[in-house]
Amino acid sequence: MSAILSADDLNDFISPGVACIKPVETLPKQEDYNPYEVTTEDKVQAQNPAPASISLTDCLACSGCVTSAEAVLVSLQSHTEVLNTLDSYPSIDVRRLADSWNGTVNGHVPQPANARLFVASVSPQVRASLAATYGISERKAGFMIEQFLSGSQGLRIGGQHNNGFTYVVDTNQLREACLVLGAEEVAESIANKSKSKPVLTSSCPGWICYAEKTHPHILPHLSNLKSPQALSGTLLKSVLSRTLGISPSQIWHLAVMPCFDKKLEASREELTDRWWQPSETKDLSEPAVRDVDCVITSRELLSLAEQRGVQLSSLPLEPVAPSDRPPFPDTKISNFLFPKPRQRTEQSATAGSSGGYLYHIIATEQARHPGSTISVQRGRNVDVAEYSLLSASGETLMKCARYYGFRNIQNLVRKLKPAKQSRLPGAARRMAASASGGSEYTYVEVMACPGGCTNGGGQIKIDDVASILPQTRGEEVVNIASPQSQKEWLKRVDEAYYSADSDSECDEDMVMANGNGRTKAESVHEVVNGIDVSDVQEVLDHWVSLVRVPLEKLAYTTYREVESDVGKNKASGKNLDDAARIAQIAGMSGGGW
């Protein structure tokens, strides 16, 4: 059972008046299909429409059948699914594949036809959650997770094939690429007005779901950049399939994330190999392959360990031995994914707990204006903040903002909503004033969870700790209980997240086994916000050259309006406030909203 559910929740109750927003698609026949024609379902007649079905893609962060959506979530993406997959397929021998691809003759036996290459990516917020739980540093929590997923004392101790994950990637490395590309996107939007102002973060799937289903006027503002999770999936599947000569369907990618909504993101049809495979290798007769096959959360990681019979606290807090992991097949990509030593880019309270998109973008602009300073002003609550870049003379060069939490997001959306036409005296002046409600910002970082990603719905909660830890340690942590207990717990998680880069435990011996590249200290490139921008761009150029796919297809995605009854008057004439009830239902279920 998913950690988000309890027996009391399993009533499969759909609240009256809360619309299920799964649209019934009745598309024209293929021979009549014109890809350049825009049509709506009321203009397309179908004699026998197929029955509507509800899947994870339609439901997770939506406004309707919360319990039904969770049932789909459990069946499609859960820790049980991870174990079933590991036990159903033998693991690909990457060393043999690499030798075969390079023309080396050896004595390895042929690969089974149904073999899979298992890879994983882990977010820093998950490591922070485990660090707070076990009282260790964020870096050691990363080693704990790596040992569990890849090491000989982790998942490999059981199952039919004793499988584990061949590669475990830190999504912080792909986050660097997202930050660099995000800064470029904003700079281009300023120079060419290629996007409506302000540009809005698109890495939070709960926020994207809300925008697509309830506020289509927001879509032109959204960044088209993929999230670190999605970019990790595209990079791993495209590079490994190309360098090892295997199909993307033979690579199974697990993402460990702080948020249940990330399961929704993984199921988007835009995030499959259909969107980036070269046309000459694309087989439309085969089903699309997801870039991320399964997402589990921090709490589900604990359930995964429990079901396999592994005690996380007993695992070595050091990297997996080189003998237990084959080298990554491309050296340049390996140096990027597994840097040596394992250093971290800046994590600070100023940058926020959700990747620091806003902070990197304004820091990039600051680097172009010597002598400028960044001013931060708190908004109406702790989850709203305004950032201003001021020149040496005090002139405002750029304004950005951070909006975390659903209630604050609603305020932002209202500011950006186009004003209705009116013929009343002075209407034009009022419309002009209201239209500028949010447009003074160049960029807004939007996250659905109050407190940001460290407070994701799938993170370990204080009430879970007593059952996880030994009796004395569990009581010690839970005894901070008070009306503010969960806030105090979140502070511990934030401390682990922000203290990561000041951790002094990174010795030369404690490095990822695959890394053999230069250190950050050896880099001669300009560094912005702790990120070597030129180095990241070189890696991206190499990726494009290696897989022979344009960066536009690899690193960017699209969004679309989803027709819905949410927020509209019902036929009964009752003007129900769906938005408030959506927030209440999602909050009770532990989701991002």
N, C-alpha and C positions, 0 to 999 in steps of 0.2 A: 504493500500500500504506500502511496505517496506520503511523504512526511507532512504535506500540507493538509491532509485529510484526517479526520477522526471518524469513529463509528457513528457519532451523532450527526455528521454531515451527510451521510449517505441516504438522503430521503428523495433525491432526484427531483427536487421541487423547483419549479419555474414560477417565479413571482408573477402574479397577474399584472399585465400591463408592461412588463419588461420584455421588449421585443427581441426575438431571436433574429439576428440580422443576416442569416445565411440567404443570399439571393438565389432564386431559382433561375438558372441559366438555360435559356432556350435559344441556342445559337443557330444560324443558318447552316444549311448543308455545305460540305466542303467545296463542292464544285461551284457554289454560288458565292463563295466567300471573297470579299474584296478587302485586303488588308489596309487600304487607305480610306475606307468608309467608316465613319463613326455612326454607331447605331445604339439604340437602347432596347431593353427587352420588350417594351410595350410596342415596338415597331416590328418585332420579329414574331411570326406566327409559327407555332409548331403543333403538329397534329397530336403527337404523343410525347409530351415532355417527360423526361426521366424523373423518377422520384428524387426529391431533395435529400441529400445526406449531409451530416454535420461531421466535420473532421477537425483535427487540431488546428489546421490552417485557418479555419473560420472562427474559432471559438475562444481561445485561451484568455485573451484580455478583453473580450467583448462584453456586451451589456446584458446578455441573456442567461442561458442555462448554465449557471456556474458549476453545479455538481456534474451535469452531463459532460461538460468540457473537461472537468478534472478526471472523469472516468476514461475519456479518450487520452488524456495526458498520461495516465498511468499505463495504459496499454501500449502506447507508442513510444514514449520516451521516459524511461525510469531506470533505476538501478537493476531491476530484474531483467530488463531488455539488454542491458550491458552484459550481464552474466550469461544470458541465453545465447547472445551472439558469440561471445568468447568461447562458449562450449560447443557451438554448432559448426565452427569452421576451423580447420588447421591454420596455423600462422605461416605466412610467406617468409622464406629464408632470404632476407635482403642481401646477405653476403653472396649467396649463390647467384641471385639475380644480377647483382652488380658485376660479378665475374663473367657471367654469360653475356651481359650487355657489352662488356669491354672486350669480348673475344677471348677470355681466359678459359682454358680447359682445366677442369678439376673433377674430383670424384663425387661431387654432390649428387644426390638422387633427384629425379625430376620433381617439380612442384605438383602437389595435388591440384586438380582442376578447380576445386571450390575453395582454395586457400585464400586468405585475406591478410592484408597488411593493416595492423591496428595502430592508429596514431591518436594522440590526445593533445588538447590545449587547455591551459589552466589560467584563470584570471587572477590578478593580484588581490582582488577583494575576497576571493575564496581563501587564499593563503592567509590574509589578515584575519578572517573569521576563525580559521583553525589555530592561528597563532594565539589569539585571545583565549580560545578554549583550552589549549594545552599549556599556556604560559610560556611560550617559546617565541623566538623572533620570527618575523615574516619569512626570512630567508630559510630558516630551518623548517618552517612549515612547508615551504616549497620542496625541500629535500624529502620531507615525510611523504608528500603526495607523490613525488617522483618514485620513491622506493616502493610505495604501494602499487602504483600503476605499472611500473617496469621491473622492479627488483625481484630477486629470487625469493624474498620473504613476503612478498605481497600477493597480488592476484595469482601469480604463477604457482602458488602452493596447492591449488585445487583445480577442479574442472576436468573435463574429458581430455583436453589437449594441453593443460598447464600453460595457457596463453596469458600473456600480458601485453602491454603496449610498447611497440618498438621505439617510438619517439614520443617524448612529452615536451611540448613547446610552451613557453611562457608567452601569453598574449601581449605582454608589455612590449615585446619586440615588434609585433605588428601594430601595436598602438603608436609606436614611434612613426611608422609609415603613415598611419591615419592622421597624426598630428601634422606632419609635414605636408601631406596632400590637402588637409583641411585648410592650412594657412594659405596654400596656393589657390585653393578654390575661393576663399574670401577675398584675396588680393585681386583675383580675376573679376570677381563680382563688383568690386569697387571700381576697377579700371574700365571694364566693359559693360557694366550694369547687366551682367548675364543672369543674375538672380534678383528676385524681389528682395528689398531690404526690410527687415534684417534677415540674414541667413540663420537658419535654425538647425541645431544638432539633430542628427538622425540615427544615433547609435543606440537609443533606448527604444526597444520594440513596443513597450506599453504605450509610450507617447506616440509612436508611429501609428499603432492600431487606432488609437483615439482620434488622431488627426484624419486618417483615411476614412473612418466610418462616420464621423460627426462634423468635421470642419474642413471640407475640401478646399476652402479658400486659403488654407495654410500650406497646401502642397507646393505651390511655387516657391515658398520660402525654404523648403527643406533641402539640406545638403544631400547630394546624391552619392556621397561617399559611403562605402560599406563600413560596418562596425569592425572592431578588431576580431571578434569571433568569426564573422563572415569572411573577412580577409584572410584569416588563418586557414579556414577551410579551403578557399580558392587556391591559395598558395601551395598548401600541402598536397592537394589532389592534383593540381596541374603540374607541379614540379616532379613529384614522385611518379606519376603516370608517364611523364615524358622521359625522365632519366632512367627508369627501370623497365620501360616498355610494357607496362600493364595498363589495364583499363581503370578509369576512376571508380568503377563499380567494385573493383577488388580492394579498394582502400576504404577502411571504415574509420570514421573520424568521430571521436567523442570530445565534447566540450564540457568543462566543469565551470559553471557560472554561478553568480550570486542571485540570479533572478529566474523565476519560473517563466516569465515572458520571453526569455531567450529561446525557449522551446518553440514558441510561436515564430520567432525570427528564423530559426533553422528550417521551418517547414514552408517558407515562402517560395513560390515557384520561380521567382527571379534569382534565387540563390542556389542554382543547380548548374551542372556542367553544360546544359543547353545554352546558357548565356555566354560562356567563354570558350567552348570547344571550337577549334578551327572548322570551317565548313567542310573541308575535305575529310576530316576524321569523324564528323558528327553523324550518328546513325539515328534518324528520327523514328525508326521502327522500334528502337529500344526505349524503355522508360527513362525519364530524366533521373540523374543521380545527384542527390543532395551534397552540397559542399560540407555540411555538418550533418552527420547521420543521427546523432543522438546528443541531447543536452541533459546533464544532471546538475543538481545544485549542491551547495555545501552540505546540507543536511542529508541529501541522498547519497553523497559520497560516504558519509558515516554508515548509512544503511547498506551500501555496497560492501564496505569492509566487514560489517557485522555478519552479513549473509555468507561471505566467503570465509569467515572465521579468523579474520586478521585483526589484531589489536594495534591501532595506529601508533599509540604511544610507545610501543616496543620496537618500532622500526628504526633503523639507523638514520641519524640526522646528518647525512652526507650524500653526495651525488652517487648515482648508480655507477658501479665499476665499469671501466671501458670494455672489459671482456663480456659484459652482459648486454652491450648495446653496439650494433654495427654503426660504422660511420655513415653520416648523411651523404647521399650520392652526389650532391653538388657542393663543391668546396665553398664557393662564395655565399650561397644561401645558407650553408652550415655555419659559416662565420657570423652571419647576421642573426640566425635563430638561436645559436648557442655561443654567445660571446665569451671571451676568455680574458681576464677573469669575469665572473658573472656580476657585472655592475648594473646599477639601476639609474634610470633617469629621475629627475627631480619629482618628488611627491611632497606636496606641502599643503597646509590648510588653505592657503591662498589659492592654490590650483584646484582645490576641491577633491572630493572622493570618487569622482566618476571619470577619471582619465585626464583631466586638465585640458580639455579642448579649448575653452575660452582663454585660459591663461597662456597657452602656447601661441595662440593666434595674436593676442595683444602683445606678447613678448617678442614675436617675430616683427611686428610693426615697430615696436620700441627699438629693435636693433637697427632699423632703417632711419631712426631719428636720434642721433647721439645727444645725450643730455636730457632726454625725455624721462618722465617718471610715471609709474602706474599708481593710481589712487583707487582705493576700494571703499565703497560706502554701503553699509547694510541697508536693506530695504525694510519693508513693513514687518518681516519676521526673519529668522535665521536662514531660511531657505531661499531668500531673495537677496541678491547683491548686485551692485552696479559698479562696473570697472571703467575707469576713464584713463586714457593715455594723454598726459599733459606735456606740452613742450616746455623748454627751459624758461620761456616767457609766460607760461601759465595758460597758453591756448590749448583748447581741447582738440586733440588730433583724432581720437577714436573713442566711441562709447560702446561698451558691451554690457551684457547682463547675464545673470544666472537665475534660473527659475527651477526649483526642485519641488516636487509634490503636486498632486492633482489640483488642489484648490488654487495654488499659485499659477498653474498652467492655465486654468480657466480664465484668470484675470488677464494673462498674456494674450490668449486667443481673442478675448473680447476687444482688446486694444487693436488687434490686427484685422478685425472684421470690417469689411467695407461698409461704409455708411449707406443707408437707403436714401434713394432720391426723394426730395420733398420740394413742394412749391411754396412753402411758407416763407414769409419774409426773413431774411438772414440765414436761410438754410444753407446756402453755398458756403458762407463763412464758417458755420458750425461744422459742416462736413469736412472742410479743409482742416479744421482744428482737431477733429476726432480722427481723421485719417493719419495724422502724425503721431498717434498714441504710442506706437511701438517702433516707428520708423527712424527714431533718432538713434537707435542702436544699429551697429553694423553686424553684430553677431550675438546670438543668445544661446546659451547652453541650457538645454531642457532635459530634465530627467523626471520620470514619473514618481520615483520613490522619495519621500521626505528624508532628508539627510544624504541623498545620493545613493550610489551603487553599493556602498558598504552596508547599507540598510535594506538590501534587496530582500524580496519575499522568501527566497530560498536559503538565506543565511541562517547560521546556527543562532538560536535565541537563548536567552538566559535560562528559560525553563527547561531547555534540553540538556544543560550542562550537568546537572546532578545525575542524570542517567548515563552520561558519557564517561565521566571521570570517576576515579576511585572515590570512595565515600567521603574521606576527609577533604580532598581537594574540591569535590563537587559542592560540598556544603560551604566551603570557604568562598567560592565564587557566588553561589546563590544567596548567601547571607548578606550580600549587598542589597537584598530586596527591600524595596521601598516603593512609594508611588512613582518614583523616578527610576526604578530599577532597569527597565529596558533602555532608557536614555543613558544611564551609567554604563550599561553593557556596550552600547554603540560607541561610547567614548573609548572603551578599551579596544574595540575593533579598529576605530580610527587611529588610535595611537600606534597600533601595529602596522597599519597601512602607511602612515606618514613617516614612521621611523625607519622604514625599510632602507632608504638610501644613506642613513647615518650609521647603519649597522657596520661594525668593524670586524665582522667574522669572515669576511671574504678573503681567505688566504689563497695562495697560488695552488694549494692542494685541493681546495673546495671549489671546483669548476665543473661545468657540464662536460661530459666525456667527449662530445662531438666537436667542441670548440677548438680551433687551432689558428685562429686569426689574430690580428693585432688588437691591442688593448685600446681603450679610449685615450689613455695617456699618450699613445704613440700617434694618434690621429693629428694631422696638421690642418684639418679643415675647420671652418668656422662652426662654433657650437652655439646653438640657440636653445635656452631652457634645458640644458644638459643633453641635447640631441645633436649629433653630427649630421646636419642636413645634407651635405654633399654625399656622405657615406650612404645615407638612406636612398638618395636619388640614384646613386650608382647601383645599388641592389635592385631597385625597381627597374632600371634600364636593363640590367642583366636578366631579371625575371622575364621581361617582355621578349628579349632576344632568345632566351632559352626555350620558352614554350610557343613562341611565334604567334602571340596574341596581343592585340593593342591593349594598353593600360586602361583605356576607357571601358573595355569589357571585363578586365580583371578586377579593378578596384572600385568600380562605380555600379550603382543599381538604380532602380526606378521605383516610383510610388504611384498609386492610383486611387481614385475615389471608389469607395464601396458603398452602394446604395443601402440605406438603412431607415428604419422607422424611429431610431433613437432620437429623442429630443423633439419629435413632431407630435402634433395633436392627434389623439386616437379618434377612431370613427365615432366612439361614444360621446365625443365632445369634451371629455375630461382633459384638462391641460395638466398632465402629470409631469412632475419634475424628474425625468429619467436620469439626468446627470447626477443628481444628489444620491439617488438610489443605487446607481452604478458604483459610485464611489464607496457607498456603505457596504454593498455586497462584496466588492473586491477587497475592501479593507478587512472584512470579517474573514475572508478566505486566505488572507496573507499575501495577496498579489501586489504588484508594483503600485497600483493606484491607492 
